[in-house]
Amino acid sequence: MELNELNEKLAQIQSQIENNLAEIKSSKGIFEYRKKVMDSKEGKIGSLMKEMGKLQKEQRAEYGKRVNEIRNWAQAKFDALDAKFKEQEQKARYAAEAIDVTLPAKKLKKGYLHPNTQVKNQIVDIFGSMGFQIYEGNEIETDYYNFTALNIPQDHPARDMQDTFYLSPEFLLRTQTSAGQIHVMESQKPPIKIISPGKVFRSDDDATHSPMFSQMEGLVVDKGITLCDLQGMLDVFVKKIFGEDTRTRLRPSYFPFTEPSVEVDVSCFQCGGKGCKLCKGTGWIEVLGAGVVNRKVLEGCGIDSNVYSGLAFGIGIDRIAMLKYGINNIKMLFESDLRVLEQIDD
Ligand code: PHE
């Protein structure tokens, strides 16, 4: 065979490879085609060296050089295309596997503490930071602890202030956490500094009253306790609950177990005191009852009222929650409607 002929064959092979490569669209295709072309037995290029024997001796070096050239050419071609396809394929894979991190995450449903529990926890935190300890009283009380020991004897008109659920002539559902004051003063020596959260019960039912509601009792007994201490503590309390700008106002009131007794108002946190719907135009909102513990109550618990004095307050937890979160019907606090509860996460 002539070298010319072979050279022509090589040129043909080259252009055939070019044509075939133009059809291939993937690195896998390149891999397979490369195997086919380079195979030393059957490959178009791989088997070229076998033809060497057909040539005359002096032509063989030239032919060998040509075959090596075309082999190198093919290798380079395959390598380049392989790299190109691999890059494309990687890009495509990344695109297919891409995670859109800008997509808004699915919101996980979480539970909420009941507004009353939130307010209770806040009040406990505030008074806890002032050194108060928690006393958990009993929901079922005797007439003595709920009334008599609090200076409300049997025929006292103040009993009518709180319509009571009696369980028997002696036992009742406590109408006020104040009953706990007596247990504490009977069992602890001053100094006493407690708060007592809990449910209380009264036969009362309208938009702002429920037969069951929650109170937070506070009691401090020590030497030299005065109304000023009460005012100072309550000032801190309302600022933390309703905001730093909130002011307090004490109004004279009456409770049999405190003397003097006060009703505590806060400046309206909605209008700042100008007068609005929430404060009924007065600029003030009543939030709790309080006073200096009546000497008679101290003495009844065996505390010397010439040495010690005390202050007490009773906060309506539901009322604070309603004011704070704009709830206008106390029933909303007991219906467990998630649409309401979900909005209050303080
Ligand atoms: N126990 C009173 C009530 O339920 C509130 C109160 C508590 C008043 C402590 C004075 C002192 O209305």
Residues whose N, C-alpha, C, O or C-beta is under 5 A from the ligand:
A	BS01	LIG	T175 Q176 S178 F255 T258 G289 A290 G291 A312 F313 G314
